[in-house]
Amino acid sequence: MQELRQRFNTVGPAVYRFADEDKIVEREDLAELTARYRAVGRKVVFTNGCFDILHQGHVTYLEQARREGDCLVVGVNSDASVRALGKGDDRPVNHEQSRARILAALGCVDHVVIFGEETPQRLITTLMPEVLVKGGDWPVEKIVGAPEVLAAGGRVLSIPLVENYSTTSLIKKIRS
């Protein structure tokens, strides 16, 4: 019986060939990559955040962001910049390399870059994406880098949040 099953099995083992951790790049390398994408007509989308405990709201948001172009670049706050944002002494829960690695494993994410500043302003002006995206809790006029992207002919979007999903509420739930 086993021999018959093997003869008629049309699906063989499939090796996972992607090196997702290679999606984590330095700012300088990313500027070169995005320039190459533009040279072949690809539209770059940029978003950023802490992404401390990844949840369904994050994933839905990142998928929607990716649909706005051909390449999604995610800027991740370094541990020091998360602390500087005042999210609490116990944040981030996951260290920056772990957060970057988890994001890189998502199929909708093309590149991840860690930035140490409190805002991604310098990163955005270096990359100058065609589309800049943030979550719905950010009105377009308050999005860092929006004036520069708009002045260059790009678009700035505020994507609605998925209700009932937040890292802060997850942490509270875990603690209780």
N, C-alpha and C positions, 0 to 999 in steps of 0.2 A: 504494500500500500504506500509506503514511504517513497519507494522508487517511482511509482506512478505520479505521486504528487510533485516530485521534483521534475519529472519530464514535462508536466503541464504548467509548471510555475513560470509565468512570463515576466515576473517581476523579481529581479535579482537584488542583492544587497546594494544599497546606494550609499556611497561614502559622502560625508558632508565635507565639501571641498573649500568652504569659505573660511578665511582667516579674519573673523569679525574684529578682532582686536587691532588689526591693521587700519581700521577705520578711525582710530584715535590718532590724531595728527597734531603737530605743532603749528602755531599761527603762521610762521613763515612758509612752511610746506603747503598749508591750506591756501594761502594767497596764490601760490603758483598753480595749484590744482584748479581753483575756481577760475583763474585766467584761462587755463586750457579748456575748461568746460564752455566758457563763453566763446572761445575761438571756434568751437564747433556748433555754436548755436544753442547750447543748453542754458536753461534758466535756473539760477541759484536761489534757493529759499533759505533764510536764516531765522532761527529762533534761539532762545536761551532760557536758562533757569537753573534752579538747584537740583531738581529731580532727585530729592533725597530718598524717598521711599516710592519707587515706581508703582503706579496704580492705573486702573482702567481709564481714569480721566486723562492722565498723561499720554497713554498710548493712543487714545482716540484723538486727542489734540495733535500729536505728532503725525498721525496718519493724515489728518485733514491738512496740516501744514505741507506735507509732502505732495499732496495733490495739486498744490499751487505752482509747482515747477518740476524741474527734471532732477534736481539734486537738493537734498535737505542736509544742511549743516546745523548741528546743535552745539551751542556754546554752553558749557557747564561751569558754574561758579566753583572756584577752588574752595577748599575747606576754610581757608582764612577769609575769603570774601563772603561765604555764608555766615560766618560768625560776625563779620562787620555789618551785615544787613540786620543784625539784631533778632535773629530767629530763635535765640535762646542759647544758654550755655551748653546744652546737651545736643546741639545741632552743629553740623549734620550728623545724622545717625550713621550713615554710610560714608566712608572716605571717598575722596574725589576720584581716585582710580577705579574704585568699585562702581561708582555711579556712572562713570564714563564707559566702563566695560559693559555694563548692563544695557545702556543706551545703544552702544555699538552693535549689540546682538539683535536689535530690532531691524527687520527688513526694510522699513520705511526710512531709516536713518542711513545717510551715505557717509557722513563724516562727523566726528565729535572732536571738539577742541576745548581744553580747560583754560579758563582765563582767571587771573588773580585780582583784577580790579573789582570795585563794587558794582560797576555797570559795564556792559559790553561795548561802550561807545567806541573805544579805540579799535576793537575787533571789527565792529560793523563798518567803520570808515576805512579800514584796511581791505575788507572783503568786498564792500559795496554790493550787497546782494540785490537782485532784481525784485525780490519780495522779502519783506520783513514781517514776521508774524509774532504775536504775543497772545496770551489768553484773554478771555473776555473781561477779566477784572482790570485790564489795562485799556483805557480809552486811547485811541490813535494819537491824540495830541500829547499824551504823556509817555508814549513809547520812546525809549532812548534810541537815538539814531534815525527816528522818523523824518526829521527835517532834511537830513542829508540824503536819505534814500529817495524821498519824494523829489528833491531838487535834481537828482540824477535821472529822474524819469521812472523810478521804481514805484512799487505799490507797498502800502503798509496795511496790514489786516489785524483785527482783533477778533479771534475765533472764540465763539461762545464756549464756556466751561461746561463740562459734564457735571450735572448736579450730584450732590452727596458724595463727592470724592475730593479729599484733600489730605495732604500728608499730615497736617496738624491734627485733623480729626482722627486719622489712623493712629497717631501716637497717643492721643488721649484715650482712644478705645483700648489700645494695648495696655496702657497703664492702669485702666480701671478693671 
